[in-house]
């Protein structure tokens, strides 16, 4: 049904690498793949294999789990988007892992990657990392605007006073800088 590649870290792996939990859920134990260095794996490429497809209203959702933490959604692929590369922002290991390690015969929990078939309508977004990049970009542009406005403002009691054309001036300067230096805008992205 699907395959995965960890860019610069693995060859393509098919569904047989994963443990099938039930008809619609698979788990990859990262301990068998990379041991405790799971957080060195920063990206996953997932793709649908030829000949097998999902219904149009379904998606293959990708989740990650650090030892002792809950699963975190990373993104999803669909028939319309049959492959994607997702950033893996591993959550901090949870306290549950430390509690289980106190028993002398307990093995440490391992990180996992989960894949499940889900309704597209139930998923928050197909690409969580892209949304985070857009949010970061918006915050950086807003910060740039605030810093520009602050250099022209005066104080009237508890209020900042800026010239009426400040937004026009900022936007013109922003556009001119982007035209002069194409790498300028890259500084706003993660």
N, C-alpha and C positions, 0 to 999 in steps of 0.2 A: 504493500500500500504506500509506504513512504521510505525515504532514506535520509540520512544526515551526513554532514561533513563538518568537522571542526577545522575552519580555515587555518592552513599552515601547521596543523596538528595531527590530521588523520587522513586516511583514505576514505572514500565513501563507504558508509555502513548501511545495511538495510535493516528492515524491521526485526530480523532474527537476532540482532545484537541486543535488542530490548527484551525485557521480561514482560510477557503479556499478562496483565492483571485480570482482565475480562475482555469481552468482545470489543470494547471501545477505549481501553486504557492500556498504555505501555509505560514501562519505567526503565531507564538506563541508570544503573548504579555506577557512579563516577569512580568509586573506589577500585572497581575492576579495570577501569580505563586509564586513570591517571593517579590513583591513590589519593593521598591527602592534598595534593596540589590541584584540586578541582578549581580553585579560584584563579588559576593561571589560564584557564579556558575562558576566553572573553567573548567568543562569538560562536554561533551555531548556524549552519545553513541547513534548512529542511526543505525537502522537495517531494512532490508526488511522483510515483513511478508510473511509467507508461502502461496503459492497459487497465489500470485500476484507478477509478476516480471516485470522488465524493459526490453525493447529491448536491445540487446547487445551493441548498439552504444550510449545508453543513460546512464545518471548518475543522482543520487539525490544529488544535491549540497546543502551545508549548509552554511548559511551566518549569521552574527550577526550584530546588530546595537545598539549602545548606543544612549541615547536621543540626538537628533539633529545632529547625525553624519550619514554619508552614510553607507550602508551595506558593510561588509568586508567578503571576502571568507575565509572559514575555512577548507574545504575539501569536499570530495564526496564519495559516495558508488556506486557500480555497481553490476551487476549480478555476475561477477567474484569475487567481494569483497563485499559480502552482509551485512557486518556490520563493524563499525569502531568506535573508541573513538577519539574525536578531542578535543584538548585544546582550550579553549575559551579565547583569548586575547582581551578583550573588548577594543574598541577604546575610546579615550577620548571623553567625551560628547562635542558636537559642539556648536558653538555660536548661531546657529539657535534656540536652546532650550531656551537660555537666552532671545532672542528677543521675543519669543512667551509668555514667562512668564510675560512680562510687562503689558499685558492686564489683567484686573481684573477678567474676566470670563474665561480665558484660563486655561485648565488643563495641568499639566506638561506632557511632552512627556515621553513615556516609552521605555525601551529597548525591542528589538525584536529579535527573531530567525526566519530566513526565510529558507524555503526548496523549491527547484524548480527542475523540470525535465529539464535537459539540455543535449546537445550533448557532449559526452566525449571529442571530439576534440577541443571544445571551452574552456575547463577548463585548467587553468595553471598547476594544480597538484591535485592529489587525496588527498594528506595529507600535508597541508601547515606547520603544526607544525613539522612534521618529517623533512621537508626541512630546517626549521629554526634550528633544533637540529644538523643536519649535518653541516650547515654553521657555527654554534657556535663551533662545534668540530674542524672543519678545522682551524678556527681562533685561538683557544686555542693551537692546535698543532703548528701552525705557530709562535705563541707568545713564546712557549717553545723553539723552534728552534732558534728564534732570540735572546732570552736571553742567550742560551748556546753559540751561536756564539759570542755574544758581550763580554762574559767573556774571550775569546781568541784573540780578535782582537786588532790590532794596528791602528794608524791613519797615513795616508800618504796624507797630504794636506786635501782635502775635501772627501777623500775616506777611507772606512774601509778596512783593510787588515786582512784576516783570513787565517789560514793554509789550504793547499789544501785538506787535508783529513777530514776537519771539519764535513762534512755531514755524512761520514762513522762513525766517532766517536760519533756524536750525536745520530744517528740511533741505534748504538750498545748499547749505554747507555740507550736510550729510551726502547729498547726491554728488556734489563736486568732488568730494574726497573719494567716494566710491568709483567715480570715473577715472580719476588720476591714479588711484592705487587699487587694482582689482583684488589684491589680497587683503585689503582693509575689511571687507565684509566677512572674510573667512575667520577673522579674529572674533567674530560674534558667535560662531558656531562652536559646539563642543569639540 
